[in-house]
């Protein structure tokens, strides 16, 4: 027709989602949504058993699906190092599967600490009746979390942790960061007996976390301005061929690094960690100290190995400096601590520095050693915090070191298990801590970072002092007549302690299977 305007209609293809490969994350997020419905509609008496079944079942199912994906070869095989999923926003490869499996196992153990069955509460109440004081004071022996909404919040946080290291573009990574962080802000404020301290910890974590998220988002904007894309592979390609706009590249890299280093608690972005670890309910602290650290390191490894892999010379000297001040800062300040949870918090800061020594190796050995260290440290720190939940007085958990004096005489088994976790954190041979330090230091030496390893060994020697001080206090001091009670652990807490101790020993005596698995995973890093 004369004068008519032909309209061209572009039909966008429907996005394809690989539900099988995404099934571990989908299962956890689906269980979290189901948990919200349970909280809204289930009778109060049924909420706790339903939540426990749903939470533990979904985590176990997600771990089984992760193993099935790794074994089937649909994601990682000899001909393919990995796959892009969900319209290219998720990259599934060997390191991602390893990290996700680690998070699922550690989250399962952490939920055992969070769980409180009616039988557990009755057992604690019976022991509390023998403590002098009012009924309100005796309530301090009860577990610290009484809110059933903790279970769906935990699942949402774990779902974000699974997505965070799998993100193949920076916007997806930012969404995952917020999904994992927001539930943790709430979980930190749910302590029943120490509400002021707990809510203060939640507020500090929220405010500082918001600042770190802003840094991360500004870094995303800078890198988008530099490369015209938020995909890691596109950023890597632009960085490898760029002849201009280097200011945007380096500014974006620095701002993105600030956001990621905050999540792992590296110096000088560690100020939140001791206060939050001390104020949060101890089971939540165990979840953060293990799962959040593993997830954040997974994201950091993906970004710096994949997007900035061709700029190693530009960023690895900064990582050197961060690793040095993190190892020494965490170790030295730990000496001055008189609270067990703060001591473990500064220990966690130093441990982050040890993992960074593997990161700066920028090799398959560095990546695999970091993966092994994260798994080994995770099970040990959960076991240590599980023991902390057992020492209670009328005010709740007795975390001050004076309350642990003579614990070896009052409860030799509890003191012995805690001492075992401490020597593992110190890196004594025949424990997972020793093997973790050995492999990351070995990778760093192979990568030309011998001075960094020397500083790491010195830091380990310094950090051993506060651990030994606690052990001496437990076994070579007399207990106070009115000292805190050692509550009998429920089946859940006993399982968490037992699994943590067993894995700490096994990974120290026979680490080869997990080391081989970590090396195989690290050899299949995939970015496209």
C-alpha positions in Angstrom: 0.0 0.0 0.0 1.3 3.4 -1.0 2.5 5.5 1.9 2.3 2.7 4.4 5.0 2.1 6.9 6.2 -1.4 7.3 6.6 -2.4 10.9 9.4 -4.8 11.8 8.6 -6.8 14.9 11.6 -8.4 16.6 10.5 -11.5 18.6 12.8 -12.1 21.5 13.5 -15.7 22.1 12.2 -17.1 25.4 14.9 -17.5 28.0 16.0 -21.1 28.8 16.6 -22.2 32.3 18.5 -25.4 33.0 16.4 -26.5 36.0 18.4 -29.8 36.5 21.7 -28.0 36.9 20.2 -25.3 39.0 18.3 -27.8 41.2 20.4 -27.5 44.4 19.8 -23.8 44.6 16.2 -24.1 43.5 15.6 -26.7 46.2 17.0 -24.5 49.0 15.1 -21.4 47.8 11.9 -23.4 47.4 12.3 -24.8 51.0 12.8 -21.2 52.2 9.5 -20.1 50.6 7.8 -23.2 52.0 9.2 -22.3 55.5 7.6 -18.8 55.2 4.2 -20.5 54.6 4.8 -22.9 57.5 5.5 -19.9 59.7 2.3 -18.1 58.5 -0.2 -20.9 58.5 1.0 -23.9 60.6 -0.1 -24.3 64.2 2.5 -23.0 66.7 3.0 -26.5 68.1 3.9 -28.0 64.7 6.1 -25.2 63.4 9.4 -26.4 64.9 9.3 -30.0 63.8 8.0 -28.9 60.3 10.8 -26.4 60.0 13.5 -28.9 61.1 12.3 -31.5 58.7 12.1 -29.0 55.9 15.4 -27.2 56.6 17.6 -30.3 57.2 15.9 -32.3 54.4 16.4 -29.5 51.8 20.0 -29.1 52.7 20.6 -32.8 52.6 18.7 -33.0 49.3 20.7 -30.1 47.8 24.0 -31.8 48.8 22.8 -35.0 47.1 21.9 -33.1 44.0 25.3 -31.4 43.9 27.0 -34.8 44.2 24.8 -36.1 41.4 25.7 -33.2 39.1 29.4 -33.5 39.8 29.3 -37.3 39.1 27.1 -37.2 36.0 29.4 -35.1 33.9 26.5 -32.8 32.8 28.3 -29.8 34.2 32.0 -30.7 34.4 33.6 -33.3 32.1 36.8 -34.0 30.3 35.6 -32.1 27.2 33.9 -29.2 29.0 35.2 -27.3 32.1 31.7 -26.0 32.9 28.4 -24.6 31.6 26.6 -21.3 31.5 23.1 -21.4 33.0 20.1 -19.1 33.4 20.7 -17.1 30.2 24.4 -16.8 31.1 24.0 -15.3 34.5 25.2 -18.4 36.4 28.4 -20.2 35.7 28.6 -23.8 36.9 32.1 -25.3 37.0 34.3 -27.4 39.3 35.1 -24.7 41.9 31.4 -23.7 42.1 30.3 -27.3 42.7 33.0 -27.8 45.4 32.1 -24.6 47.2 28.3 -25.3 47.0 28.8 -28.8 48.4 31.0 -27.4 51.2 28.4 -24.7 52.0 25.6 -27.3 52.1 27.5 -29.6 54.5 28.5 -26.7 56.8 25.0 -25.2 56.8 23.5 -28.6 57.7 25.9 -28.8 60.7 25.1 -25.2 61.7 21.3 -25.9 61.6 21.9 -28.8 64.0 23.1 -26.1 66.5 20.1 -23.8 65.7 17.7 -26.7 66.2 16.0 -27.0 69.6 13.6 -29.9 70.1 11.2 -30.0 73.0 13.4 -32.8 74.5 16.5 -30.6 74.3 14.7 -27.7 76.1 13.5 -30.1 78.8 17.0 -31.4 79.4 18.4 -27.8 79.7 15.5 -26.9 82.0 16.2 -29.8 84.3 19.8 -28.7 84.7 18.8 -25.1 85.1 16.6 -26.0 88.1 19.8 -26.9 90.1 21.3 -23.4 89.6 20.6 -20.9 92.4 18.7 -17.9 91.5 15.3 -16.8 90.2 13.4 -18.5 87.4 14.5 -15.7 85.1 18.1 -16.3 85.9 17.8 -20.1 85.5 16.3 -19.4 82.0 19.8 -18.4 81.0 20.7 -22.1 80.6 18.2 -22.4 77.8 19.4 -22.1 74.2 19.6 -18.6 72.8 17.2 -18.7 69.9 13.5 -19.2 70.5 12.1 -17.8 67.1 11.0 -20.4 64.6 11.4 -17.9 61.8 15.2 -18.5 62.1 14.8 -21.5 59.8 13.5 -19.9 56.6 15.8 -17.0 57.2 18.7 -19.4 57.4 17.6 -21.1 54.1 17.3 -17.8 52.3 20.8 -16.9 53.5 22.2 -20.3 52.4 20.5 -19.9 49.0 22.2 -16.6 48.5 25.5 -18.2 49.6 25.1 -20.9 46.9 24.4 -18.3 44.2 27.1 -15.8 45.2 30.2 -17.8 44.0 28.2 -19.1 41.0 27.3 -15.7 39.6 28.7 -15.2 36.1 27.9 -11.4 36.0 28.3 -8.7 38.6 24.6 -7.8 38.9 23.7 -11.4 39.7 26.5 -11.4 42.2 25.2 -8.3 43.8 21.7 -9.7 44.1 23.2 -12.9 45.7 25.2 -10.7 48.1 22.0 -9.0 49.3 20.0 -12.2 49.5 22.6 -13.8 51.8 23.3 -10.6 53.8 19.8 -9.4 54.7 18.7 -12.6 56.5 22.0 -12.6 58.4 21.3 -9.0 59.6 18.1 -10.3 61.1 19.5 -13.5 62.5 22.2 -11.6 64.4 19.5 -9.8 66.4 17.6 -12.9 67.5 19.5 -13.7 70.7 16.9 -14.1 73.5 19.0 -13.6 76.6 21.4 -10.8 75.4 19.0 -8.7 73.4 20.8 -5.4 73.6 24.2 -6.8 72.7 22.6 -8.9 69.9 20.6 -6.0 68.4 23.7 -3.8 68.6 25.6 -6.5 66.7 22.8 -6.6 64.1 22.8 -2.9 63.7 26.6 -2.7 63.3 26.6 -5.5 60.7 23.7 -3.9 58.8 25.3 -0.4 58.6 28.8 -1.6 57.7 27.3 -4.2 55.3 25.3 -1.5 53.6 28.5 0.6 53.1 30.3 -2.4 51.7 27.4 -3.2 49.3 27.6 0.4 48.1 31.3 0.0 47.4 30.6 -3.2 45.5 27.8 -1.6 43.4 30.0 1.5 42.6 32.7 -1.0 41.4 30.1 -2.7 39.2 29.2 0.7 37.7 32.9 1.5 37.0 33.5 -1.8 35.4 30.4 -1.5 33.2 31.6 1.9 32.1 34.9 0.4 31.2 33.8 -2.7 29.4 30.2 -2.0 28.4 29.2 -5.3 30.1 28.8 -6.8 33.6 29.8 -10.3 32.4 33.0 -11.5 33.9 34.3 -12.8 30.6 33.5 -9.5 28.8 35.4 -7.6 31.5 38.3 -10.0 31.2 38.4 -9.5 27.4 38.2 -5.7 27.7 40.9 -5.7 30.3 43.2 -7.8 28.1 42.9 -5.6 25.1 42.3 -2.1 26.7 44.5 0.8 25.7 42.5 3.5 27.5 40.0 4.0 30.3 42.4 2.3 32.7 41.2 4.6 35.5 37.7 3.1 35.3 39.2 -0.4 35.3 41.4 0.1 38.3 38.8 2.0 40.3 36.2 -0.6 39.6 38.6 -3.4 40.6 39.4 -1.6 43.9 35.8 -0.9 44.8 34.7 -4.4 44.0 37.6 -5.7 46.1 36.5 -3.6 49.1 33.0 -5.2 49.0 34.4 -8.7 48.8 37.1 -8.2 51.3 34.5 -6.9 53.8 32.6 -10.1 53.6 35.6 -12.2 54.4 36.6 -9.8 57.2 40.1 -9.0 55.9 42.0 -6.1 57.4 41.3 -3.2 57.2 37.7 -4.1 56.6 37.4 -6.4 59.7 36.0 -4.0 62.3 32.5 -5.5 62.2 33.6 -9.1 62.8 34.5 -9.3 66.6 31.4 -7.3 67.7 29.0 -9.2 65.4 30.5 -12.6 66.4 30.2 -11.7 70.1 26.7 -10.3 70.0 25.0 -12.7 67.5 23.5 -16.0 68.8 26.3 -18.5 68.8 24.7 -20.9 66.3 24.3 -17.9 63.9 27.9 -17.0 64.5 28.9 -20.6 63.6 26.9 -20.2 60.3 28.6 -16.9 59.5 32.1 -18.0 60.4 31.9 -21.1 58.1 29.3 -20.7 55.3 29.5 -17.0 54.7 33.3 -17.1 54.7 33.3 -20.0 52.2 30.8 -18.2 49.9 32.6 -14.9 50.0 35.9 -16.5 49.2 34.3 -18.4 46.4 33.1 -15.1 44.9 36.4 -13.4 45.4 38.3 -16.3 43.7 35.9 -16.2 40.8 36.2 -12.5 40.2 39.9 -12.2 40.6 40.8 -15.4 38.8 38.3 -15.0 36.0 37.6 -11.3 35.4 41.0 -10.0 36.4 43.1 -13.1 35.6 45.1 -11.1 33.0 45.8 -8.3 35.5 47.6 -10.5 38.1 50.5 -8.1 38.3 48.3 -5.2 39.1 46.3 -6.7 41.9 48.4 -9.5 43.5 50.7 -7.0 45.3 47.6 -5.4 46.9 46.5 -8.9 48.0 50.0 -9.5 49.4 49.6 -6.4 51.6 46.1 -7.3 52.6 47.1 -10.9 53.5 50.1 -9.7 55.6 48.1 -7.1 57.7 45.2 -9.6 58.0 47.4 -12.4 59.3 49.4 -10.3 61.7 46.5 -8.0 62.8 44.2 -10.9 63.6 46.9 -12.9 65.4 48.3 -10.0 67.5 44.9 -8.6 68.6 43.7 -12.1 69.5 46.3 -12.2 72.3 44.5 -9.4 74.1 41.0 -10.9 74.1 39.3 -12.1 77.2 36.1 -13.3 75.5 36.1 -16.7 73.8 33.8 -15.6 71.0 35.9 -12.5 70.3 39.0 -14.7 70.4 37.6 -16.9 67.7 36.5 -13.9 65.7 40.1 -12.5 65.6 41.3 -16.0 64.8 38.8 -16.0 61.9 40.4 -12.8 60.6 43.8 -14.4 60.7 42.5 -17.5 59.0 41.2 -15.3 56.2 44.8 -14.0 55.7 46.1 -17.6 55.4 43.5 -18.3 52.7 44.6 -15.2 50.9 48.1 -16.6 50.6 46.6 -19.3 48.4 44.7 -16.7 46.4 47.9 -14.7 45.6 49.5 -17.9 44.1 47.2 -17.4 41.0 47.5 -21.0 40.0 45.5 -24.2 40.0 47.4 -25.2 43.1 46.5 -21.9 44.8 42.9 -22.3 43.9 42.7 -26.0 45.1 44.6 -25.3 48.3 42.2 -22.4 49.1 39.2 -24.7 48.5 40.6 -27.3 50.8 41.5 -24.8 53.5 37.9 -23.3 53.5 36.4 -26.8 53.9 38.8 -27.8 56.7 38.4 -24.6 58.6 34.6 -24.6 58.3 34.1 -27.9 60.1 36.6 -26.9 62.8 35.1 -23.5 63.6 31.6 -24.9 63.8 32.7 -27.5 66.2 34.4 -24.8 68.4 31.4 -22.6 68.5 29.2 -25.7 69.3 31.3 -26.3 72.4 30.9 -22.6 73.4 27.1 -23.1 73.5 27.5 -25.7 76.3 29.1 -23.4 78.9 26.3 -21.4 80.6 25.6 -19.4 83.7 22.5 -17.5 84.9 23.0 -14.8 82.2 23.3 -17.2 79.3 26.5 -18.3 77.6 29.6 -17.8 79.7 32.1 -16.7 77.1 34.5 -14.8 79.4 37.7 -16.7 79.8 37.4 -16.6 83.6 34.4 -18.9 83.3 36.5 -21.5 81.5 39.0 -21.8 84.3 39.1 -25.4 85.6 36.8 -26.7 82.9 39.1 -29.7 82.4 38.4 -30.8 86.0 34.6 -30.2 85.9 34.1 -31.7 82.4 37.2 -33.3 80.9 35.4 -34.4 77.8 34.1 -31.0 76.8 37.4 -29.3 77.6 39.3 -32.0 75.7 37.2 -31.6 72.6 37.5 -27.8 72.7 41.3 -28.1 73.2 41.4 -30.3 70.1 39.6 -27.7 68.1 42.0 -25.0 69.3 45.1 -26.9 68.4 43.6 -27.6 65.0 43.0 -23.8 64.5 46.7 -23.3 65.6 47.8 -25.7 62.8 49.3 -28.5 64.9 50.1 -31.7 62.9 47.5 -34.5 62.5 44.7 -31.9 62.3 42.9 -30.4 59.4 44.3 -27.0 60.4 47.9 -28.2 59.8 47.1 -29.7 56.4 45.2 -26.5 55.4 48.1 -24.3 56.2 50.6 -26.7 54.6 48.8 -26.8 51.2 48.2 -23.0 51.0 51.8 -22.2 52.0 53.1 -24.8 49.6 51.1 -23.2 46.7 52.3 -19.7 47.7 55.9 -20.8 47.7 55.4 -22.4 44.2 53.9 -19.0 43.1 57.0 -17.1 44.3 55.5 -15.7 47.6 58.1 -17.1 50.0 58.2 -13.9 52.1 54.5 -14.1 52.5 54.7 -17.7 53.7 57.4 -16.7 56.3 55.1 -14.0 57.6 52.3 -16.6 57.7 54.3 -19.0 59.8 55.3 -16.2 62.2 51.6 -15.2 62.4 50.7 -18.9 63.2 53.2 -18.9 66.0 51.8 -15.7 67.5 48.2 -17.0 67.2 49.1 -20.2 69.0 49.7 -18.3 72.2 46.0 -17.3 72.9 45.0 -20.9 72.1 47.5 -22.4 74.5 46.5 -19.9 77.1 42.9 -21.1 77.0 44.1 -24.8 77.2 46.3 -24.0 80.2 43.4 -22.1 81.8 41.0 -25.1 81.3 43.4 -27.8 82.6 45.7 -26.1 85.0 43.5 -23.7 86.9 41.1 -24.4 89.7 37.4 -24.0 88.9 35.4 -21.3 90.7 32.9 -22.6 93.3 30.1 -20.7 91.7 31.3 -21.3 88.1 29.1 -21.8 85.1 27.3 -25.0 84.4 28.3 -27.4 81.6 24.9 -28.3 80.1 24.4 -31.8 78.7 24.2 -31.4 74.9 21.2 -32.5 73.0 21.4 -35.0 70.1 21.6 -32.0 67.7 24.5 -30.3 69.5 26.3 -33.5 70.2 26.1 -34.4 66.5 27.5 -31.0 65.5 30.4 -31.4 67.9 31.0 -35.0 67.0 31.0 -34.4 63.2 33.2 -31.4 63.6 35.8 -33.3 65.7 35.7 -36.3 63.4 36.2 -34.4 60.2 38.9 -32.3 61.8 40.8 -35.4 62.6 40.2 -37.2 59.3 41.2 -34.3 57.2 44.4 -34.0 59.2 45.3 -37.8 59.1 43.9 -38.7 55.6 43.4 -35.5 53.6 44.1 -37.1 50.2 40.5 -37.7 49.0 39.4 -34.1 49.6 42.7 -32.7 48.3 42.3 -34.7 45.1 38.7 -33.5 44.8 39.7 -29.9 45.3 42.5 -30.2 42.7 40.1 -31.7 40.2 37.6 -28.9 40.9 40.2 -26.2 40.6 41.3 -27.6 37.2 37.9 -26.9 35.8 37.5 -23.2 36.4 35.2 -21.9 33.6 34.4 -18.4 32.3 32.9 -17.5 29.0 
